[in-house]
Amino acid sequence: MEITESLIDHLSKLARLSFEGEEKEKIKNDLNRIVGFMDTLNELDTDGYEPLIYMNQEVNRLREDEITTTLEKDEILKNAPKKDSDYFRIPKVRGKHSA
C-alpha cells in the first residue's frame, strides 16, 4: 500500500485533524512504518494455528436481573439543593454546542 499525500489528506479529514508541512511528513513516515510492519506480519506462516477470538477461556458469570428498590424517592430528594415535587431542579442550559 502506498501512502500518498491525498491518502493523508483523506484520513485527516475523516479524523477531523489537520497536518501541514513537517507534521504531514512525519505522519506519512509513521504510516509507512505501520504498513511495513503489517507486511512483515503477513510473511509469517500461520498454518496450523487457530485464530485467537478470546484472550482467555473464562466465561462471564452474570447475575440474574432482579428488580429491587434500593432507595426511596423521598430519601433521595431530601439532600437535593433544589427540588420540584418528584424531580431535581437544575439551572437552565442555554446556547448551542457544535458537535
Secondary structure, DSSP 8 states (H G I E B T S, - for coil): ----HHHHHHHHHHTT----THHHHHHHHHHHHHHHHHHHHHTS--TT------SSS-------------S-HHHHHTT-SSEETTEE------S----
